[in-house]
Amino acid sequence: MKRIGVFVCHCGINIANTVDVDRVVEELRKDPRITHAQSYIYMCSDPGQELVRDTIKNEKLDAVVVAACSPSLHELTFRQASAEAGLNPYQCEIANIREQCSWVHEDRERATAKAVKIIKSIVAKTYLNESLEPIRVPINRRAMVIGGGIAGIQASLDIANSGYEVVLVEREPSIGGHMAQLSETFPTLDCSQCILTPKMVEVGKHPRIKLMTYSEVEEVSGYVGNFTVKIRRKAPSVDWATCTGCGECMEKCPVKVPSEFNRGLDDRGAIYVPFPQAVPNKPVIDRDNCVYYRTGKCKLCESTCEVGSIRFDQEDEIVEEEVGAIVVATGYETLPLQRIAEYGGGEVPDVIDGLAFERLLSASGPTVGEVRRPSDGKVPKEVVFVQCAGSRDPERYQPYCSRICCMYTTKHAMLYKHRVHDGQPYIFYIDVRTGGKGYEEFYHRAEEEEGVVYLKGKVASIFRDGDQTVVWGTDSLAGRNVEIRADLVVLATAVVPGTGVQDLAKKLKIQTGENGFLNEAHPKLRPVESITAGFYLAGCGQSPRDIPDTVAQASGAASKVTALFSKDEMEQDPMIAAVDEDVCGGCRVCISVCPYDAREYDEEEEIAVVNEALCEGCGACVAACPCGATQQSNLTDRQILEMITASLGEE
Ligand SMILES: Cc1cc2nc3c(=O)[nH]c(=O)nc-3n(C[C@H](O)[C@H](O)[C@H](O)COP(=O)(O)OP(=O)(O)OC[C@H]3O[C@@H](n4cnc5c(N)ncnc54)[C@H](O)[C@@H]3O)c2cc1C
């Protein structure tokens, strides 16, 4: 008979306040299948773990159940403690009596009875647990980073500087992301380009970084340690190997279309480099707008190019890269102005968004750093900044706080005053959120020393009247409605996930949350890992954040990758699906339901097989298998039935 020990945690008052822990232990001691039952105030603490280890040895236990919090928090902790005492770690199970019991109930009697049932059902499962060995897979110590904003740049440099090769895939013609568009950065007001461009250059020249700009991931196959990635290298219509980046072609191009980088505040040609400090500094032809591609005539760029680098017939290329880990750093976009019609977005020329204002402030921007309004180029004397334009508005727009707008709007108002000394900035806000080092002081400086007027209230409407832009809002502290006839209005539009992130997430088989941002494996304990092994997250693709947090997270993701690469092979959880070859009828239903492509059909044997390295143990195939041939290790149908029986035991 298996000797099972049960350890019940009080979790301070988290469990003990609702569940009568002593009575639970008393009940468990009456169960003949349980050899030992005991409680402790914090089982996860050092003395708690020591208690588990000592009892395993002294009582010669074959298996352990720890009744505590969710297994996602401490399953690993207790499995390690059990292993240290000589037990197979898969003979240790967690009964969740916190999230599934004490936290969701108030009635102490009933919660106590439920806790006993939860524990007994896990004991029933543990009884049938087999000792398992982790699956070992070799690791290709080469990484891919998707997205070349500051997050992707930092992650790439950290991994490459640790001695591993990196493939950096960026869909735009240059790396840099949004940070390249910023003027100065809060709270220190240091120049964004000055701190970013040296890093961009380092990436471009790094011997261990293979930079693929103007490229996108098409397909990913494989599993942690061994991914094969197909990448589409879009045709720039220019031979970058011979192009000297002299820029002559761009000057001759007759086309003028709004520059995306400058948020439509000036124009670019059909052949263009997004911005002068681009890495690589090579042009691409925008085929949708190029006269030659549209009409078959022009070729002015070709006749201008002295080295003959223009390639109108160049085609997209699909290349394959083998890597062991992938960092997803795909960043953010901002809610399009046009979506916010009540604020004149897209209609009123002097209503712009925060990134456009960054370009007006920037020394490398279309106005060389002078603040001028788009409608007539005049210097605006009254500027209204509107925060939460599309954020914290669950009924119409995004429900969440975009987290960076309070700070960058304060920066905008301050920098505007530095450029236009006699100008007046107003900021409409719901609350001012300044959680960050030196942020609160920065806000106070703006309000108390720089003459920025803060108005607590929502803006109802913005419209054009003559050459002015009228803002109707409320000042809730003064209890009155306010009308400001502004020269320029800047909306702090919501930060939203990048276009195409859902598609990419599907290709990578990683998850997104309800607002479309990439989901981490655990918000507190595994914030830079995706739930799918081998994928790590960095930057605003996961949620809105400022540059310091982005860089810190990117370094965190990079260190996860280098930790993975520090071994020759990695161990994977063996709690996966297995096929009983004698029972499998070869119907292939399991293959169609597997979200991880971990099932294949063996033509010779005419059965379905499991790729152990790919299987994540989600159980979809087990549920779908019509003949019970697929079973999950340590969660077989028999174990589930035993658990149900134990749960339905007497009240
Ligand atoms: C108006 C404004 C002002 C700001 N000012 C400040 C400030 O002063 N201080 C501060 O700390 N923060 C500021 N921020 C925040 C700052 O911009 C972000 O913290 C930072 O840029 C996030 O970097 P990232 O790399 O995560 O994302 P991004 O900069 O968005 O970079 C993501 C990159 O991934 C690429 N990409 C996307 N999808 C794919 C794909 N499928 N394949 C390949 N590549 C892809 C994109 O092209 C882009 O290059 C400001 C933000 C705004 C909107």
The ligand as a MOL file (V3000), in Angstrom:
LIG
                    3D

  0  0  0     0  0            999 V3000
M  V30 BEGIN CTAB
M  V30 COUNTS 53 58 0 0 0
M  V30 BEGIN ATOM
M  V30 1 C 3.5800 59.7770 -27.4560 0
M  V30 2 C 4.4730 58.8640 -26.6650 0
M  V30 3 C 5.5410 59.3700 -25.9340 0
M  V30 4 C 6.3380 58.5360 -25.1500 0
M  V30 5 N 7.3400 59.0790 -24.4050 0
M  V30 6 C 8.0550 58.3010 -23.5630 0
M  V30 7 C 9.0590 58.8490 -22.7180 0
M  V30 8 O 9.3080 60.0450 -22.7440 0
M  V30 9 N 9.7060 58.0280 -21.8540 0
M  V30 10 C 9.4280 56.6910 -21.7780 0
M  V30 11 O 10.0100 55.9840 -20.9520 0
M  V30 12 N 8.5150 56.1340 -22.6030 0
M  V30 13 C 7.8230 56.8970 -23.4910 0
M  V30 14 N 6.8990 56.3270 -24.3250 0
M  V30 15 C 6.7470 54.8570 -24.3340 0
M  V30 16 C 7.7500 54.1820 -25.3030 0
M  V30 17 O 7.4300 54.5570 -26.6200 0
M  V30 18 C 7.6960 52.6720 -25.1510 0
M  V30 19 O 7.9570 52.3190 -23.8080 0
M  V30 20 C 8.7280 51.9290 -26.0140 0
M  V30 21 O 8.8200 52.4830 -27.2870 0
M  V30 22 C 8.3180 50.4620 -26.1140 0
M  V30 23 O 9.2150 49.7710 -26.9390 0
M  V30 24 P 8.8520 48.3660 -27.6000 0
M  V30 25 O 10.0990 47.8630 -28.2140 0
M  V30 26 O 8.1580 47.5070 -26.6220 0
M  V30 27 O 7.7630 48.6800 -28.7190 0
M  V30 28 P 7.8610 49.4490 -30.1230 0
M  V30 29 O 8.6400 50.6850 -29.9890 0
M  V30 30 O 6.4470 49.5680 -30.5760 0
M  V30 31 O 8.6540 48.4600 -31.0630 0
M  V30 32 C 8.0860 47.2790 -31.5750 0
M  V30 33 C 8.7970 46.9040 -32.8590 0
M  V30 34 O 8.3200 45.6380 -33.3010 0
M  V30 35 C 8.0630 45.6950 -34.7100 0
M  V30 36 N 7.0460 44.6940 -35.0350 0
M  V30 37 C 5.7390 44.7050 -34.7050 0
M  V30 38 N 5.1390 43.5810 -35.1590 0
M  V30 39 C 6.0840 42.8530 -35.7860 0
M  V30 40 C 6.0870 41.5950 -36.4630 0
M  V30 41 N 4.9650 40.8650 -36.5690 0
M  V30 42 N 7.2350 41.1530 -36.9770 0
M  V30 43 C 8.3720 41.8730 -36.8770 0
M  V30 44 N 8.4390 43.0800 -36.2560 0
M  V30 45 C 7.3020 43.5550 -35.7010 0
M  V30 46 C 7.5990 47.1200 -34.9250 0
M  V30 47 O 7.7370 47.4930 -36.2850 0
M  V30 48 C 8.5350 47.8880 -33.9940 0
M  V30 49 O 9.7450 48.2040 -34.6160 0
M  V30 50 C 6.0860 57.1430 -25.1260 0
M  V30 51 C 5.0370 56.6210 -25.8870 0
M  V30 52 C 4.2210 57.4650 -26.6370 0
M  V30 53 C 3.0540 56.8970 -27.4190 0
M  V30 END ATOM
M  V30 BEGIN BOND
M  V30 1 1 1 2
M  V30 2 1 2 3
M  V30 3 2 2 52
M  V30 4 2 3 4
M  V30 5 1 4 5
M  V30 6 1 4 50
M  V30 7 2 5 6
M  V30 8 1 6 7
M  V30 9 1 6 13
M  V30 10 2 7 8
M  V30 11 1 7 9
M  V30 12 1 9 10
M  V30 13 2 10 11
M  V30 14 1 10 12
M  V30 15 2 12 13
M  V30 16 1 13 14
M  V30 17 1 14 15
M  V30 18 1 14 50
M  V30 19 1 15 16
M  V30 20 1 16 17
M  V30 21 1 16 18
M  V30 22 1 18 19
M  V30 23 1 18 20
M  V30 24 1 20 21
M  V30 25 1 20 22
M  V30 26 1 22 23
M  V30 27 1 23 24
M  V30 28 2 24 25
M  V30 29 1 24 26
M  V30 30 1 24 27
M  V30 31 1 27 28
M  V30 32 2 28 29
M  V30 33 1 28 30
M  V30 34 1 28 31
M  V30 35 1 31 32
M  V30 36 1 32 33
M  V30 37 1 33 34
M  V30 38 1 33 48
M  V30 39 1 34 35
M  V30 40 1 35 36
M  V30 41 1 35 46
M  V30 42 1 36 37
M  V30 43 1 36 45
M  V30 44 2 37 38
M  V30 45 1 38 39
M  V30 46 1 39 40
M  V30 47 2 39 45
M  V30 48 1 40 41
M  V30 49 2 40 42
M  V30 50 1 42 43
M  V30 51 2 43 44
M  V30 52 1 44 45
M  V30 53 1 46 47
M  V30 54 1 46 48
M  V30 55 1 48 49
M  V30 56 2 50 51
M  V30 57 1 51 52
M  V30 58 1 52 53
M  V30 END BOND
M  V30 END CTAB
M  END
